[in-house]
């Protein structure tokens, strides 16, 4: 089951009843926006104990349309790479 933003906000509101829901939503939006902006600037984002996001440049290449077999020129693009922290890895694997 995937977790969605609304469920995260609901959980935050339950854990922190002293904060207004709209303030928690504002904070969460600012948090996500800062991550996006950092990645746009090719900066690495690291949350200790959770993981690290970084951008990688995927070179331009010639690919194929799997349906028709036609060759297509795929342009260069940025991709996001996530590497989880050792702590999170150990928790997920019950170590």
C-alpha positions in Angstrom: 0.0 0.0 0.0 1.4 3.4 -1.0 1.4 6.3 1.4 -0.1 9.5 0.1 0.4 13.1 1.3 -3.0 13.3 2.9 -2.3 10.2 5.0 1.1 11.6 6.1 -0.5 14.9 7.1 -3.2 13.1 9.0 -0.6 11.1 10.9 1.4 14.3 11.6 -1.8 15.9 12.9 -2.5 12.9 15.2 1.1 12.9 16.5 1.2 16.7 17.0 -2.2 17.8 18.2 -0.9 21.2 19.3 -0.2 22.3 15.7 -3.0 23.4 13.3 -3.5 21.1 10.3 -3.0 24.0 7.9 0.3 24.9 9.6 1.5 21.3 9.3 0.4 21.3 5.6 2.3 24.5 5.0 5.4 23.1 6.7 5.2 19.9 4.7 4.8 21.8 1.4 7.8 24.0 2.2 9.8 20.8 3.0 9.0 19.2 -0.3 9.6 22.4 -2.3 13.0 22.8 -0.7 13.9 19.2 -1.7 12.7 19.8 -5.3 14.6 23.1 -5.5 17.8 21.5 -4.2 17.6 18.7 -6.7 16.9 21.2 -9.5 20.2 23.0 -8.5 22.0 19.6 -8.7 22.5 19.6 -5.0 22.4 16.5 -2.9 19.6 16.2 -0.2 20.5 14.1 2.8 18.2 13.2 5.7 20.3 11.4 8.3 18.9 8.0 9.3 16.6 8.0 6.3 18.5 8.4 3.0 19.9 10.6 0.3 18.5 12.0 -3.0 20.8 13.1 -5.8 20.4 13.8 -9.5 22.2 11.8 -12.2 22.5 12.8 -15.9 21.2 10.2 -18.3 23.1 10.6 -21.6 21.2 11.0 -24.9 20.8 7.7 -26.7 19.1 5.8 -29.4 16.3 3.6 -28.0 13.6 1.5 -29.6 9.8 1.7 -29.4 9.0 -1.8 -28.0 5.7 -2.0 -29.9 7.0 -1.1 -33.4 10.7 -1.6 -33.1 11.2 1.9 -34.5 14.4 3.6 -33.4 13.9 6.8 -31.4 16.4 9.5 -30.3 16.0 9.9 -26.6 17.4 13.2 -25.4 19.6 13.8 -22.4 17.7 14.0 -19.1 18.2 14.2 -15.3 17.0 11.4 -13.1 16.6 11.2 -9.3 18.6 8.6 -7.4 17.7 7.6 -3.9 20.1 5.7 -1.6 18.7 4.6 1.8 20.7 5.1 5.0 22.2 2.1 6.8 19.9 2.7 9.8 16.8 2.5 7.6 18.1 -0.6 5.8 18.7 -2.4 9.1 15.2 -1.5 10.3 13.6 -2.7 7.1 15.5 -6.0 7.3 15.1 -6.6 11.1 18.8 -6.5 11.8 
